[in-house]
Amino acid sequence: MINIFKYILLVTLTVMFLFPFFWMVVSSFKPTAEVLAIPVNILPKNWQIDAYTNLLNYSEYDFSRYFFNSIIVTFFAVLLAVALCTTAGYGFAKYKFKYNNVIFIIVLSTIMIPFQAIVVPLFILMKNLGLQDSYLGLIIPESLTAFGVFLMRQFFYSIPDEIIESARIDGASEFRIFWNISVPMAKTAIFALIIFHSQWVWNLLLWPLIIISSPEMRTIPQAIALFSGVYFTPYPEQLAISVLACLPLLVIFVFLSKNFTKGITLTGLK
């Protein structure tokens, strides 16, 4: 009886989480009148792909460029985050230095600071560095995450110190121990970090709205937020571009989901 209740609860929660995405997909194939119709029809009466083809007809919105911008920003921000979080996590886990735990607590405590609280000083810093309205202005602030440091530290703790000590006895340098022994063993945790951080950077809206002013530098969430017609809001087109914006993250998760689950398990996260 308890198992039946668990299955019912899981199915209910699954439907609740997936239904908005399902509604977004099917509504992107509806005309505007059906999207706004009351009572609501879940499935379109007449399936059409006009919303997707119409995206190419907006001269003031270059969605292919916006996708390119988001891909560039996400790729390099995640690449830097993996490099920085992996080295920092390894250092906190495997090197015993003075104030190790204190420094780690300080790094971890930054998770409690909301991004909105540091937007103004961060913008002033980027402006003074001449990085406003540029790729670097989008990438650098998102190239390190305290959660990523915590995630990698938890995993490296699970690597036995005896393996590292034996490599040192054999004459391996510290960099070789890190690159050839520790990093391959941390592959699953790195994949988990890639999924987490890709999702964060790809969906980021507030920072691009602040740091980017020229239309050609917009990211895809920024373009969706600013997308509207002259005299009306093109809801099917907004839904269509939202569906397309979800696809890259879905592809990443499909390819890395197996390692993602294993990485979360091995790092002890619930």
Buried (B, 14 or more C-beta within 10 A) or exposed (E): EEEEEEEEEEEEEEEEEEEEEEEBBBBBBBBBEBBEEEEEEEEBEEEBEBBBEEBEEBEEBBBEBBBEBBBBBBEBBBBBBBEBBBBBBBBBBBEEEEEEEEBBEEBBEEEEEEEEEEBEEBBEBBEEEEBBBBBBBBBBBBBBBBBBBBBBBBBBBEBEEEEBEEBEEEEBEEEEBBEEBBBEBBEBBBBBBBBBBBBBBBBBEEBBBBBBEEBEBBBBBBBBBEBEEEEEEBBBBBBBBBBBBBEBBEEBEEEBEEBBEBBBEBBEBE
